[in-house]
Amino acid sequence: MSSKHFFSDPTHLVLSALRSLTLTNPSLAFDEEQKVIFRRPETTNRSNVAVISGGGSGHEPAFAGYVGKGFLTASVAGTIFASPSAEQISRAAIDCVDTDKGVLIIPMNYTGDVLHFGMAVEKTKAAGRKAEFFAIGDDVGVGRSKGGKVGRRGLAGGILVLKIASALAETGASLEDVHRIAQFTNANTVTLGSSLEHVHVPGRDVSSEFVPDDEVEVGMGIHNEPGSHRMKSFSLPSLVKTMLLQLLDHNDPDRAWLIREPGDKFVLLINNLGSVSTLELSGITAEVSLQLARDYDIRPVRTLQGTYLTSLNGLGFSISLLRLADTGLGPGKSLLELLDTPTEAVGWAAPIHKSTWEKHASDGPVELKKADLAHDLPSNLKVDPAILKKSLSAGLRRLIDAEPKITKYDTIVGDGDCGVGLKRGAEAVLKVVEGNDINDDVAITAHKIVGAVEATMDGTSGAIYAIFLNALVHGLRAQDTAGSPIPVDAKIWGQALKSAVTALAKYTPAQVGDRTLVDALVPFCDTLSKTADVHAAAKAAQEGTEATKHLKASLGRTVYVGSEEEWLGKVPDPGAYGLSEFLSGLADSL
C-alpha cells in the first residue's frame, strides 16, 4: 500500500475536502462545527421529505458529494472511517433542513453508523420532527452465516438506493413511500468488491497487513475488512466470473439475495474504490458486460462507470446490479425513471445548471436558525419530584456500589470497562437528579437525564442507553394528549418503555437470549407494561440476568474473549447485571 499523501493531518484534510464542495456547487452550505454539507434553504421545498445520509470520511464522493438538487438534502461526515456523532446528525436533521414532510435518515449498515444515526432519529423524533430510519446493506462478500444479525454491509450499490429515494422525495412523495422505496431498492440491489491491496489512512502508522502481489481479495470491505476469500494467480476474466457467480448464483443459499426471473432488466454500476486508472476501469466494465451477456443473458439498460464510493485510494473495484422491479407507484416513478432524474450533486457527475451559478454568485454564508425543540416545551405529564428523586437516587447508588462486581465480571468475559462506564454514567445522572433541575414535568426531567447519559457514556452501551432513553422521552410525550395535568403512573411508564424497546430493536440485533443488557431490559419493560408492578418487573430483570450465566454469547466481545469454561454457568452478562442492580434499587425504594 502507498503511505505517501499530500496531507498529513487527517482532520484538516476532511474539513478542506468538505469546504471544497461549496466551491464546486454554489447551492450548498457548510456547517463546519458539525461537519454537515446541506442544501441552501432557498433550493429546497418544505413540502418535500428531506433525505440525510453520511458516514465516515474516506469514501468520497460519498456522501457529501451527493448533496444537491435532485439528491440528498444534507450529509454528515465523521473522521476518516469513523461514524459522525449522534449530535452532528441530529443537528443536521433539526437545524440544517426545513421540511413539513419529515426526514429519512439513511446511512450504510455498519454498527457505529447504525447506532449513531439511529440515536439521531430518536433525538429528531423527540424534538417533534417526523423521522424514519433505514441502513443500506447491499454487500454479498459476507454471507448470511458469517454476517449473522449484523446483516449486509453497505457498498457502492447503496448510492443507487440514495439516488432513487432522493429523486422520489423531490416529487413530493410521503415519508412512508420514500422510506418504503429505499428498502425496496435495497432489496433488489447486490454488490461485490475486490481489491489488490489494503489502503493507508493519512496520519496513521503503516499497517503490517498486505495482500501478496499475486493475490486479490474477493469481497474486501471499504475499511480494509477481509472478504470471502483470496484468489491466487488470477486473471481479470477469472476474477469477474467468480464475482458474478457470487452476485447471481440462485443456488448459493448463503448469498442468493437476488432472484432473477426471465425478462428482468438491470442497471449495472462499476465503481472505482479510489486508485484504479480510468483505462483499467473501462476494461473491467467491458469484461463484466461481456460475461453478463454471455453467461447470464443480462444486457443492462443503464451502465454506470466511475468513482461513486471509495476506500481512500483503494486499488480495487466493485460490481453492483440493480434489478428494475415494479415500484407500484405508477408512471414517472419507476426505479429507472427515478434513477434518470437530473441532479446537481457533483458526485453524480452531472453539470450544475447555469442558472444555479448565476443565482448564487453573490450569496454569503447561511445563518442557521435554531429550531424550536419539542423537548424544551413543557408537558402535562406530572410526577411527584420527591418520589422520582428518591427512587432514581436509590437505583443509581446501588448501581454505583455494584461497580467492583461488574468490573470483575467484565474482566472475565469482556475488556473490563463496563463497570467504570456504568458508574460514570450513573454519577452524572445522580448529579442531575440530586440537583435543583428536577421538577414535576417528567418529560423535561427525562430529557435532562438523557443529556447526562449522552455526555458521559461512550462506546456501544452508551449509544444503546442513549437511543433507548431518547425513545423513552418520545414514548412519554406521545401519551401527553389530555390538555390538562396527567399523573404519570406505572401504566404510562410501561407504555413508554414498551415503545422504547421497539425503537431500540431498529438499531441493534440484540434480543433476549443473546447475553446482553437486553436480557434484563426487555423482561423489566414487558412485565411492567403487562402488570404495572415495578417490583415484579425488577424481579423479571433479575431472573433474566441470572439466565445469562448459562447463555453462549452471540454479540459483543464475549463472543471471542476468554474461554467458556471460565464463565459459562458462573458469570452473568456484566451489562445486564448492572442494569438489574439499578432496577432493583429503584423498586426497593418504592
Secondary structure, DSSP 4 states (H G I P E B T S, - for coil): -----S-S-HHHHHHHHHHHHHHH-TTEEEETTTTEEEE-GGGS-TTS-EEEEEEEESSTTTTGGGBSTTSBSEEEEEEETSPPPHHHHHHIIIII---SS-EEE--BS-HHHHHHHHHHHHHHHHTT--EEE--B--B-SS-HHHHTTT-PPP-THHHHHHHHHHHHHHTT--HHHHHHHHHHHHHTEEEEEEESS----TTSPPPS----TTEEEET--TTS---SEEEES--HHHHHHHHHHHHH-TT-TTT------TT--EEEEEEE-B-S-HHHHHHHHHHHHHHHHHHH----SEEEEE-SS--TTBSEEEEEEEE----SS-TT-SHHHHHHS----GGGT-PPPHHHHHHTTT-----PPPPPPGGGS--SEE--HHHHHHHHHHHHHHHHHTHHHHHHHHHHHS-S-HHHHHHHHHHHHHHHHTSS---SBHHHHHHHHHHHHHHH--HHHHHHHHHHHHHHHHHHHTT--SSS-EE--HHHHHHHHHHHHHHHTTT----TTSSSTHHHHHHHHHHHHHH--HHHHHHHHHHHHHHGGGPPPSSSGGGTSS-HHHHTTT---HHHHHHHHHHHHHHHT-
